[in-house]
């Protein structure tokens, strides 16, 4: 199972379990969950769901299907799916079709209370790719400073970081930026895990998926020249 997360701060369990999974939690979480928010991203590089931090998901037995299918679940209260099935089909039609040979399912997964402990944007498990919803407001809230790699990557696709007050950070997306991030980063990153038949270790698999997402996602869709996102710094709104 390969899960894409952001490492920032959510729970001791998810933080300790990995230097590598991906991110999600509700903007309402301060009052309701009373837990610091992790981020969502990465990959376990493992092929089973027995780990304590593995998010529960529907497993799809491999078949001999010649085409993949898309399954859409309700996103969950307070969340929304970022892209549509048609957008996913259109984006996957642009990658070399040999990469889709083993792809059988793309699932738009629901967000549940349990899954908020394992915040993530996307996951690859077997021959399926899973895309997770984000907050309806398109504003994600974090209770510890975001890691530089998360800041840099999200800003590449138009995410805007703000430090609202000491220890409180927000990542805000526009509709356009969020769609770009999911279609040209998350989706392609997870596809990279699916096509990677050479690497077995977590770090090697993650490096390959990151390269794959840059090569067939970011650069293939125009790179920086095709994006009007120029946000080199994180804004601080509080006064010391």
N, C-alpha and C positions, 0 to 999 in steps of 0.2 A: 504494500500500500504506500502510495506517495501522496503526502498531504502538504499543501502550500500554506504556510503561516507567516505571521509577522512576529518577531521577538521583541517585545517591549515589556509589558507587565500585566499579568492577569491573575494567575494563581500560582502558588508554589508548585503544584503538581504539574502544570503545563510548562512552567519555566524550567523546572528541573528535568523534565522528561526529554528535553531536546534543545539543541541549538538549531533546530530546524523544523518547525511546522508552520501553519499560516494564520489567519486572524479574524475575529469578529466578536462583537458584543454590543449590547444596546446602549443608545445614548441615554436611556432611562436608567442605566445600571447603577448609578451612584446611589439612588435611594432604594432600588429594588434588590440588587445583587450585593451591594456593598463590598465589591471586590475590585482591585485594580485591573484595568483592561490590558490584556496581552496584545498582541498584534496578530496578523494572520499570515503565516507564510512558511512554506518550505516543504520538505519531503522526508519521509522516514527511510526511503530506500529499502523497505521491507515488503514482503508479500503476504503478510497475514494480519489479522485484526485482533490478535491476542494481547497486545500491549495495553496497559491500563489507560493510556491516553488516546487510544485509537477511537475516533468518532464512530458511532454506530451508523452503518449505511446499508442500503439494499445491495445484496450481492447478485450479480448476473452471471449465470453459468455460460461459458463460451459455447457458441454455436457455429454453424457453418454459414451464417448470414453473409451475404455479399455487400450489404449496406448497413450503416449504423442507423439506429433509431433514437429519437429524442423523447425523453420522459419528463414531464413538468409536474412538480409537486407544488402545493400552495406554499408561498415563502414563509408564512408565519406572521403573527401579529407584530406590527411595528417594523417589518422588513419588506423588502421588495427585490425581485429579480432585476438585475441590471440590464441584461440583454434579452432578446427574443429568440425563439428557435430559428426563425428565418435568418436572423443576423448570424447565428452560429453556423448555419448551413452555408451561407454566403461566404463567411470567413474561411471555413474549412475547404471550400471549393477552390480557394486560392493557393493552398499549400500543395506541394508535389503529392499527387494522389497515392503514391506508394506508401506514404506515411499513414494512410487511413486503412491499410490492409487489415490490421487487427482490431480496429475500433468498431465496437458493436453497440455501445450505448453512450449517450450524453445525457446525464440527468441533472435537471435543475432541482436542487435539493431544498428541503424545508429547513427552517431554523427552529430549533427546539430549545427548551431551557437547558437540557443536558448538553446540547452542542455548543451552548455559549461558554462552556468550560473549555472547549477546544476550538477557539475561534479560527476559522479558516475561509479563504476565498475559493479554493479549489482543491481537488484531490483526484488522483488516478489510482484505481484499484482494479486489478485484472484487466479486462478489455473495456472497462468503462471509465469515463471522465465525469466528474461531479463538479458543478458550479454552485456556489453558495450565495445566498442573498446578502444584502447589506441593509443598513438602516434606511427607512423611508426618507428620512431627512437628508440623506447623503452626507451626514456629518458623523464621523467616528470619534469617540472620545477615549483618551489614554491618560493613565494616572502616573506614568513615569516617562521620562524623556525617550523619544523614539530613537532607535538605532540608526546610525548614518546610512546604512544600506537601504533601510526602509524609506527614509526621507528621500534619498537620491532616486530610488526607483519610482516611488509614487509621484515625485515631481517631474520625472521624465514623461509621465502620462497626464500631467495637469493637476495632480492633487495639491491642495494648498494647506500648509501646516501653520498653525497659530498656537502660541503659548498664551492661553487665556489668563492664567494666574500661575503662581509657582506650583509646579507639580501637576498641572492640568493642561493637556495638549489636545488639540483637535485636528483632524484630517478631513478637509471638506472637498467634496467632488462636485463638479457640474455633471449634468447628464452626459454631455459629450465626452468629458474626461473619463468618467466611470466606464462608459462603453468602450472607449479606446483601451483602457487598462484591462478590462476583462477579455476583449476580443483579441488584442495583440500582445497580451502578456500572460494572463492567467490561463486562458484556453490553450495557447501555444506551449506554454511551459509544461502543462499537464500532458499534452500530446507528446512532448519531448520525452517525458518519462515512459510513455507507452512504447515509443519506437526504440528506446535505448535497450539494446540486447547485448551490449558489451560490458557494461559496468554493473557491479554487484554491491559495492560499498556505498554508504549514504553520501559521503562527500563527493565521490566521483559521479554518482548519479545526479546529485544536485548541480554540480558544475556543468554537466552535460545539458541538463534541462535549462539552466540559465543561458548557456550559449545558444541553445536551440531557440529560446524565446527571443533573444536579441536578433539572431540571424533570420529566422522565419516569421518573427512577429514585428519587433520594433523597426528593424532596417527594411524588411520587405514592405512595410506599410509607409515608408518614406522617411523614417528616422526623425531627427530634430527638424530638418528642413520642412517637413510636412505638418509640424505642430507649432502652434503659436504660444506654447507654454514656456515662459521664461520666469522662473521663480527660484533664483539662486540661494535665497536665504529664508529662514523661518521667522515669521513675524511674532513679536512679543507685544502683547496688549496691556500687560500690567506695568505698574511703575514701582521701582524699587525704593 
